[in-house]
């Protein structure tokens, strides 16, 4: 019985590895690209029966446009049976500005409900250099023009909390004066294990990002609200009706299919995790299956729903799914309300502005 409302395709290719990046990616080489596309086609055929008649599609990475226009053309051909057999309510693709050219735009322009996210991260070259991003801001203008030539539903990703860098507020404000973006994702820089940034930090060459406060987030939140955006998820802002529908499925705990190295699927109460290694994925090795029991479901429900700042944690919805709220969870919620970290709005509990500052700590104190 089809249960998945979303299809995620992980493209593991990047022209280089940024210092902070912990996502699985490799440099594209012809033989690897060929093997990837052949196996992706096979995996899609195996899993597409789980897709509902109406779905969202999200192509992420890596950088899906890094391998070039021929790769992108072949990827769209692999997806053509899904496009013809399903109603597509949103088709999202990520890209970096330096690889989104006119050829990319031409290949994507006829896709249904097209939504493009451009990972610029910062606007100043000195700041890009600080986080080890091997690109320059001069690519932004051309990429933006190419994106807006084929869709008005476009967004950008930025990184906050970079030690030694000024707030991104003014640069972002200038950008919004020139381009009508509908979605902004803003993530705090974190030092992840097994990254170049982690090695630099251990060697004393990069400061601890835990010492950065949330002020930059509140600065851009105020700016974006003045420009007609709502802060709908901890790290995401959008104009009216422009939430990322695909990602909302994750936050709402719905089923989805993921294909490609490191991609995850959740189908009928079971989670399937592909190995974060293209060679193991090509051999169908080390695929992890996990039964999502009641405790895991409750934990994920609380964690994900509290990230949704306009919806929060619905009492009625929780009780419909799991029964009465366990006493220890209810008492923890009451404590966070008393501390000013949560607010109650009718049937729902939501993070307050104060709680947003310490969101991870607040949520961890509630989760059993």
Secondary structure as UniProt FT lines:
FT   STRAND          4..11
FT   TURN            19..20
FT   HELIX           30..47
FT   HELIX           48..50
FT   STRAND          51..61
FT   TURN            64..67
FT   HELIX           69..85
FT   STRAND          87..95
FT   HELIX           97..99
FT   HELIX           102..108
FT   TURN            109..110
FT   TURN            112..113
FT   STRAND          114..121
FT   HELIX           125..130
FT   TURN            131..132
FT   HELIX           138..148
FT   TURN            149..150
FT   STRAND          154..160
FT   TURN            163..164
FT   HELIX           169..178
FT   STRAND          183..188
FT   TURN            193..194
FT   HELIX           196..202
FT   TURN            203..204
FT   HELIX           209..211
FT   HELIX           215..226
FT   TURN            227..228
FT   STRAND          230..233
FT   TURN            234..235
FT   STRAND          236..238
FT   TURN            240..241
FT   HELIX           245..251
FT   TURN            252..253
FT   STRAND          256..259
FT   TURN            261..262
FT   STRAND          264..267
FT   TURN            268..269
FT   STRAND          270..273
FT   HELIX           278..282
FT   TURN            283..284
FT   STRAND          288..291
FT   HELIX           294..307
FT   TURN            309..311
FT   STRAND          313..314
FT   HELIX           315..322
FT   HELIX           327..338
FT   TURN            339..340
FT   STRAND          342..345
FT   TURN            346..347
FT   STRAND          348..351
FT   HELIX           353..357
FT   HELIX           359..366
//
